[in-house]
Amino acid sequence: MVFDARGIEITLDSYVRYVDTGTIGKVTDMKVQDGFDWVLLDKTGLWYRSNLVELLDEKDIKKSTYYDKESDGEVDIDELKEKARALEDIELDSKVAEGGG
């Protein structure tokens, strides 16, 4: 048996949230290694210590509001990172624009 940060049992196909970053994913595998319980999340493909995730109810899982017609709702993480990098390059200065009035 694997338990979350609150002591609630985690089962396969349940949804959990990693408490440090808020990453949400479905548990696809579980293991015990080096004395720790681990869960594998589908969204990241990474293993998380079970005592650092919390089990979510169906009502706690929010659907993404981002929608791209071409991808049928799939989100391209690399594309979003590239857009974020482009925004970081914008220079803000109080002398750039003046009021029109």
C-alpha positions in Angstrom: 0.0 0.0 0.0 1.2 3.5 -0.9 0.0 6.6 1.0 0.0 10.3 0.2 1.2 13.2 2.3 -2.1 13.1 4.3 -2.0 9.3 4.9 -4.6 8.5 2.3 -4.1 5.4 0.2 -3.1 6.0 -3.4 -4.2 3.5 -6.1 -3.3 3.1 -9.7 -5.2 5.5 -12.1 -5.9 7.9 -9.3 -5.0 11.6 -9.7 -2.4 13.3 -7.4 -0.8 16.7 -7.1 2.9 17.1 -6.3 2.7 19.6 -3.4 5.9 21.5 -4.2 5.1 22.5 -7.7 1.4 21.8 -8.1 2.0 19.3 -10.9 -1.1 17.1 -11.4 -1.0 13.7 -13.0 -2.5 10.2 -13.1 -0.6 7.5 -11.2 0.5 4.9 -13.8 2.8 2.8 -11.6 4.0 2.5 -8.0 7.1 1.0 -6.4 9.1 0.8 -3.2 12.8 1.6 -3.5 15.3 2.4 -0.8 12.7 2.4 1.9 10.5 5.0 0.1 7.2 4.6 -1.7 7.2 6.1 -5.2 4.4 6.9 -7.8 4.9 7.5 -11.5 2.8 10.3 -13.1 1.7 10.1 -16.7 1.9 13.8 -17.3 5.7 14.1 -16.6 6.9 10.6 -16.8 8.7 11.2 -13.5 8.7 9.3 -10.2 7.6 11.2 -7.1 7.8 10.2 -3.4 4.3 9.3 -2.4 4.6 11.3 0.8 5.1 14.5 -1.3 1.9 14.1 -3.3 -1.7 14.5 -2.3 -4.6 12.5 -3.6 -7.2 14.5 -5.5 -10.9 14.1 -5.8 -12.5 14.4 -9.2 -13.8 17.8 -8.3 -10.3 19.0 -7.6 -9.1 18.3 -11.1 -9.5 21.4 -13.3 -9.6 21.0 -17.1 -7.2 23.2 -19.0 -8.8 26.3 -20.4 -6.1 26.5 -23.1 -7.4 25.3 -26.4 -5.7 25.1 -29.8 -7.9 24.1 -32.7 -5.1 22.6 -34.6 -4.0 20.3 -31.8 -7.5 19.3 -30.6 -6.9 20.5 -27.1 -3.4 19.0 -26.8 -0.9 21.5 -25.3 2.6 21.7 -26.7 4.8 22.4 -23.7 7.9 23.3 -25.8 5.8 25.8 -27.8 4.6 27.5 -24.6 8.1 27.6 -23.3 9.3 29.3 -26.5 6.5 31.9 -26.2 7.5 32.6 -22.6 11.1 33.1 -23.7 10.0 35.5 -26.4 8.1 37.5 -23.8 11.2 37.7 -21.5 13.0 39.5 -24.3 10.6 42.4 -24.3 12.2 45.6 -22.9 10.0 47.7 -20.7 10.9 51.4 -20.3 8.9 54.4 -19.1 10.3 56.5 -22.0 9.0 54.2 -24.7 5.5 55.4 -25.1 3.8 58.7 -24.5 0.1 59.5 -23.9 -1.9 60.8 -26.8 -4.0 63.3 -24.9 
